[in-house]
């Protein structure tokens, strides 16, 4: 059942985000009913073994019931496999499946699957359509929206990428019931981020514990924060940068963990560091830092940097961040709920002080 339908307006056209229950059984119908529907029967589903075992059958049955002929592609699970080697394996199987330029590729999984599938769709045969079928909270609220697709490079995360808007996003909230608790909490970091940058009421609701209640009550609200920003800045030329709150530090933490750290956990730590840096610079009050840290801790997200990550290693990892401008590392610093400041003149001494203050 569709609970919410949110339309995203982009320079390349509009696309819908469907949010509701039992939607994986309706994928074929929803895609066939799109205004732009003129697709080849042959299509592909990119997933991983774990997600595929849980959810692929419903998608396959739905597609077959609507005259599609799906070909399933399984790739390894995890950020460490978001590489050019894995991308090449996807291309090989798309060619094997004899997809053409009217074919659709379905991304069934979390952020890694969405990024990899989207980048493959952007480049295979100079571009084919793809549909996001996010199965994690993080992907539903963030990664599946806005058209940023990429693979990682050994030197850093998401250094090879493109903008490719999906044909549609179909978020079946039933998927969240199968998520490990740690994975759900990881996704909550992006929900908190959206409250900080664009929805004070959402942040307040989270503070009083509404995240423990029915996800449908707050998920569409969190999605709309990103949608509104992406509509105003589809190619990340200005305002969209605020969506990177916590990511400069966070990507460094993920990299140093060899991507064993969940993305949301890295963002949680990164937001604490960004808030501390903002307070250090008198951009925000110390009380705001406390509110952010207390909320993240209440959700069960990390707020302290692991001691095995040295200060020098953290700073070195940030120097390859894709958001840097020339030799300057760019930071997004929270001022207050709904307000973020972009700075690129942070000194090494300031970063060291923040890292030291965020350790046990």
Wavefront OBJ file of the C-alpha trace (Angstrom):
o trace
v 0.000 0.000 0.000
v 1.360 3.413 -0.977
v 1.365 5.689 2.048
v 3.166 8.679 0.541
v 4.164 9.679 -2.973
v 6.774 12.422 -3.139
v 7.657 13.953 -6.512
v 11.249 15.078 -7.056
v 11.675 17.845 -9.628
v 15.042 17.930 -11.436
v 16.362 19.629 -14.603
v 16.130 16.225 -16.315
v 12.489 15.771 -15.336
v 10.486 14.575 -12.362
v 10.484 11.194 -10.671
v 8.393 9.716 -7.855
v 9.398 8.352 -4.478
v 6.838 5.804 -3.316
v 6.775 5.073 0.433
v 4.566 2.372 1.882
v 4.136 -1.290 2.723
v 4.167 -4.406 0.515
v 5.568 -2.327 -2.342
v 8.090 -4.908 -3.551
v 5.155 -6.991 -4.757
v 4.019 -3.993 -6.834
v 7.337 -3.012 -8.455
v 6.384 -4.262 -11.916
v 3.030 -2.494 -11.850
v 4.431 0.771 -10.457
v 7.161 0.946 -13.099
v 4.832 -0.062 -15.936
v 2.437 2.733 -14.941
v 5.056 5.496 -15.065
v 4.375 8.147 -17.695
v 7.729 7.455 -19.349
v 7.110 3.695 -19.518
v 8.409 2.359 -22.834
v 10.802 -0.308 -21.700
v 12.309 -3.469 -23.099
v 11.165 -6.708 -21.522
v 14.712 -7.596 -20.561
v 15.777 -5.973 -17.324
v 18.272 -6.634 -14.538
v 18.175 -6.699 -10.753
v 21.441 -5.909 -8.977
v 21.558 -7.121 -5.387
v 23.748 -9.068 -2.968
v 23.326 -12.598 -1.652
v 21.852 -11.642 1.731
v 19.320 -9.137 0.397
v 18.539 -11.295 -2.608
v 17.684 -14.281 -0.434
v 15.263 -12.162 1.597
v 13.589 -10.020 -1.027
v 14.469 -10.806 -4.659
v 11.699 -13.361 -5.224
v 8.974 -10.772 -4.647
v 10.568 -8.361 -7.101
v 11.117 -11.080 -9.705
v 7.526 -12.308 -9.428
v 6.198 -8.770 -9.700
v 8.298 -8.033 -12.782
v 7.419 -11.326 -14.466
v 3.750 -10.644 -13.785
v 4.078 -7.399 -15.728
v 5.804 -8.830 -18.815
v 9.392 -8.141 -17.788
v 12.157 -10.740 -18.102
v 14.474 -10.079 -15.142
v 18.098 -11.190 -14.943
v 19.552 -11.224 -11.432
v 23.097 -10.009 -10.744
v 24.611 -10.685 -7.319
v 27.628 -8.706 -6.145
v 29.587 -8.950 -2.866
v 28.148 -7.185 0.167
v 29.879 -4.200 1.752
v 31.570 -0.865 1.099
v 34.944 -2.553 0.564
v 33.524 -4.044 -2.648
v 32.306 -0.709 -4.079
v 35.152 -0.787 -6.570
v 35.902 -0.628 -10.276
v 36.467 -4.393 -10.237
v 32.922 -4.986 -8.991
v 31.598 -2.457 -11.496
v 33.286 -4.359 -14.311
v 31.619 -7.567 -13.096
v 28.241 -5.798 -13.303
v 28.994 -4.632 -16.860
v 29.973 -8.188 -17.832
v 26.638 -9.552 -16.655
v 24.603 -6.723 -18.202
v 26.219 -7.611 -21.519
v 25.606 -11.314 -20.891
v 21.927 -10.538 -20.224
v 21.749 -8.685 -23.570
v 20.197 -5.554 -22.103
v 19.604 -2.703 -24.532
v 19.149 1.052 -24.208
v 15.449 0.654 -23.380
v 16.165 -1.749 -20.529
v 15.779 -0.887 -16.846
v 18.163 -1.884 -14.058
v 16.766 -2.303 -10.545
v 18.965 -1.615 -7.504
v 17.755 -3.905 -4.712
v 19.741 -3.198 -1.569
v 21.331 -0.495 0.530
v 23.527 2.449 -0.353
v 26.364 0.412 -1.857
v 24.017 -1.419 -4.223
v 22.320 1.853 -5.161
v 25.606 3.636 -5.836
v 27.055 0.786 -7.883
v 23.873 0.179 -9.874
v 23.344 3.875 -10.518
v 26.885 4.346 -11.788
v 26.546 1.271 -13.994
v 23.258 2.643 -15.361
v 24.825 6.046 -16.010
v 27.600 4.534 -18.118
v 26.326 1.274 -19.648
v 25.435 1.878 -23.320
v 25.923 5.599 -22.537
v 23.052 5.497 -20.085
v 20.005 3.377 -19.280
v 17.211 3.878 -16.766
v 17.424 2.522 -13.239
v 15.044 2.196 -10.306
v 16.054 2.375 -6.661
v 14.583 -0.324 -4.394
v 16.237 0.647 -1.091
v 16.189 -1.990 1.636
v 17.897 -0.035 4.439
v 16.821 3.051 6.344
v 19.973 4.875 5.303
v 19.265 4.227 1.637
v 15.592 5.198 1.945
v 16.255 8.515 3.621
v 19.454 9.509 1.849
v 21.417 7.382 -0.608
v 18.568 6.579 -3.027
v 17.569 10.236 -3.469
v 19.222 12.897 -5.569
v 21.114 11.067 -8.274
v 24.636 10.960 -6.847
v 26.166 7.623 -7.865
v 29.751 6.490 -7.474
v 32.388 3.891 -6.786
v 35.293 4.185 -4.386
v 38.998 4.476 -5.181
v 41.777 3.130 -2.937
v 42.616 6.750 -2.118
v 39.132 7.720 -0.984
v 35.383 7.210 -0.971
v 33.156 8.147 -3.943
v 36.019 9.668 -5.933
v 34.714 8.216 -9.217
v 31.106 9.139 -9.815
v 28.362 10.850 -11.757
v 24.895 12.334 -11.428
v 22.203 9.928 -12.587
v 18.636 10.468 -11.432
v 16.582 7.302 -10.931
v 13.422 6.584 -12.849
v 11.713 6.046 -9.490
v 12.437 5.200 -5.869
v 10.247 2.519 -4.297
v 10.718 2.404 -0.517
v 8.951 -0.565 1.039
v 9.076 0.019 4.790
v 8.460 -3.693 5.399
v 12.154 -4.101 4.542
v 13.139 -2.344 7.747
v 11.764 -5.215 9.834
v 14.534 -7.454 8.477
v 17.337 -4.991 9.258
v 19.774 -5.786 12.059
v 19.319 -3.259 14.864
v 22.794 -1.809 14.303
v 21.962 -1.195 10.636
v 18.714 0.559 11.539
v 20.530 2.781 14.038
v 23.126 3.581 11.405
v 20.363 4.898 9.150
v 19.053 7.028 11.991
v 22.242 9.116 11.778
v 21.074 10.476 8.426
v 17.607 11.123 9.852
v 19.192 13.153 12.669
v 21.307 14.988 10.099
v 18.202 15.958 8.146
v 16.629 17.285 11.321
v 19.700 19.412 12.026
v 20.022 20.886 8.550
v 16.420 21.335 7.538
v 13.637 20.388 9.941
v 13.707 21.582 13.539
v 10.419 19.852 14.323
v 11.805 16.530 13.094
v 14.798 16.979 15.401
v 12.504 17.743 18.348
v 10.388 14.682 17.579
v 13.498 12.525 17.595
v 14.602 14.024 20.899
v 11.384 12.885 22.580
v 11.798 9.371 21.206
v 9.438 9.307 18.216
v 12.032 7.327 16.245
v 11.003 4.311 18.328
v 7.447 4.560 16.984
v 5.941 3.759 13.575
v 8.550 4.591 10.926
v 5.893 5.867 8.542
v 5.241 8.760 10.911
v 8.663 10.348 10.394
v 10.327 8.706 7.371
v 8.492 10.756 4.698
v 9.337 13.924 6.626
v 13.038 13.030 6.673
v 12.921 12.197 2.958
v 11.346 15.572 2.134
v 14.270 17.436 3.724
v 16.645 15.968 1.166
v 14.162 16.261 -1.698
v 13.690 19.987 -1.125
v 17.446 20.602 -1.013
v 18.128 18.479 -4.107
v 15.410 20.289 -6.061
v 17.034 23.644 -5.321
v 20.574 22.412 -6.027
v 20.542 19.228 -8.138
v 24.259 19.273 -9.043
v 25.708 20.242 -5.654
v 26.799 23.734 -6.659
v 25.792 25.372 -3.375
v 23.090 24.556 -0.840
v 23.243 20.801 -1.413
v 26.626 20.805 0.313
v 24.786 21.007 3.640
v 23.823 17.347 3.135
v 27.497 16.582 3.763
v 27.252 17.559 7.428
v 29.406 15.073 9.332
v 30.803 13.498 6.180
v 34.264 15.105 6.058
v 35.237 13.543 9.368
v 32.911 10.579 8.827
v 34.434 9.385 5.554
v 37.874 9.505 7.182
v 36.682 7.267 10.012
v 35.134 4.822 7.543
v 38.312 4.684 5.482
v 40.521 4.064 8.526
v 38.272 1.201 9.595
v 38.790 -0.382 6.156
v 35.064 0.285 5.717
v 34.137 -2.040 8.566
v 32.495 0.995 10.224
v 28.947 1.557 9.010
v 28.396 4.781 7.080
v 25.857 6.075 9.590
v 28.235 5.402 12.468
v 30.895 7.431 10.679
v 28.415 10.245 10.048
v 27.371 10.194 13.716
v 30.969 10.632 14.850
v 31.483 13.199 12.109
v 28.512 15.288 13.246
v 29.817 15.330 16.810
v 33.211 16.497 15.526
v 31.624 19.110 13.254
v 29.503 20.422 16.124
v 32.550 20.601 18.401
v 34.462 22.476 15.718
v 31.532 24.870 15.321
v 31.425 25.528 19.071
v 35.193 25.948 19.134
v 34.808 28.659 16.483
v 31.831 30.250 18.287
v 29.577 29.368 15.355
v 27.149 27.540 17.633
v 26.499 27.340 21.366
v 27.992 24.531 23.417
v 24.445 23.601 24.415
v 23.696 22.711 20.778
v 26.657 20.335 20.737
v 25.272 18.664 23.855
v 21.816 18.271 22.260
v 23.262 16.646 19.144
v 25.522 14.332 21.121
v 22.784 13.357 23.571
v 20.356 12.480 20.760
v 22.904 10.370 18.907
v 23.842 8.579 22.123
v 20.171 7.952 22.982
v 19.681 6.300 19.598
v 22.714 4.120 20.254
v 25.094 5.729 17.780
v 28.815 6.256 18.485
v 29.944 9.644 19.759
v 33.589 8.884 20.607
v 36.467 8.329 18.177
v 38.097 4.881 18.467
v 41.498 5.128 20.118
v 43.135 3.000 17.434
v 42.598 5.816 14.915
v 45.508 8.188 15.343
v 45.091 11.914 14.911
v 47.626 12.031 12.070
v 45.875 9.187 10.242
v 42.474 10.902 10.546
v 43.793 14.176 9.150
v 45.650 12.390 6.356
v 42.465 10.517 5.399
v 40.562 13.811 5.163
v 43.034 15.268 2.658
v 41.628 13.031 -0.108
v 38.018 14.001 0.610
v 36.204 14.882 -2.618
v 34.752 18.038 -1.024
v 38.165 19.703 -0.667
v 38.882 22.887 -2.645
v 42.503 22.994 -3.837
v 44.484 22.315 -0.640
v 41.658 23.252 1.721
v 39.513 20.704 3.532
v 35.872 21.815 3.472
v 33.768 21.420 6.620
v 30.030 21.834 7.123
v 29.451 23.279 10.592
v 26.041 23.467 12.312
v 25.013 26.914 13.556
v 21.535 26.049 14.837
v 18.633 23.871 13.745
v 18.162 24.612 10.057
v 21.398 26.553 9.606
v 24.803 25.278 8.454
v 27.976 27.219 7.637
v 30.561 26.082 5.079
v 34.184 26.789 6.024
v 37.459 25.960 4.288
v 40.010 27.753 6.457
v 40.257 25.320 9.361
v 43.772 24.902 10.709
v 45.438 21.635 11.597
v 45.568 22.786 15.217
v 41.792 23.222 15.284
v 41.244 19.744 13.864
v 43.642 18.221 16.394
v 41.783 19.933 19.248
v 38.439 18.581 18.016
v 39.763 15.041 17.664
v 41.276 15.108 21.136
v 38.024 16.426 22.630
v 36.041 13.628 20.972
v 38.009 10.776 22.480
v 37.218 9.031 25.766
l 1 2 3 4 5 6 7 8 9 10 11 12 13 14 15 16 17 18 19 20 21 22 23 24 25 26 27 28 29 30 31 32 33 34 35 36 37 38 39 40 41 42 43 44 45 46 47 48 49 50 51 52 53 54 55 56 57 58 59 60 61 62 63 64 65 66 67 68 69 70 71 72 73 74 75 76 77 78 79 80 81 82 83 84 85 86 87 88 89 90 91 92 93 94 95 96 97 98 99 100 101 102 103 104 105 106 107 108 109 110 111 112 113 114 115 116 117 118 119 120 121 122 123 124 125 126 127 128 129 130 131 132 133 134 135 136 137 138 139 140 141 142 143 144 145 146 147 148 149 150 151 152 153 154 155 156 157 158 159 160 161 162 163 164 165 166 167 168 169 170 171 172 173 174 175 176 177 178 179 180 181 182 183 184 185 186 187 188 189 190 191 192 193 194 195 196 197 198 199 200 201 202 203 204 205 206 207 208 209 210 211 212 213 214 215 216 217 218 219 220 221 222 223 224 225 226 227 228 229 230 231 232 233 234 235 236 237 238 239 240 241 242 243 244 245 246 247 248 249 250 251 252 253 254 255 256 257 258 259 260 261 262 263 264 265 266 267 268 269 270 271 272 273 274 275 276 277 278 279 280 281 282 283 284 285 286 287 288 289 290 291 292 293 294 295 296 297 298 299 300 301 302 303 304 305 306 307 308 309 310 311 312 313 314 315 316 317 318 319 320 321 322 323 324 325 326 327 328 329 330 331 332 333 334 335 336 337 338 339 340 341 342 343 344 345 346 347 348 349 350 351 352 353 354 355 356 357 358 359 360
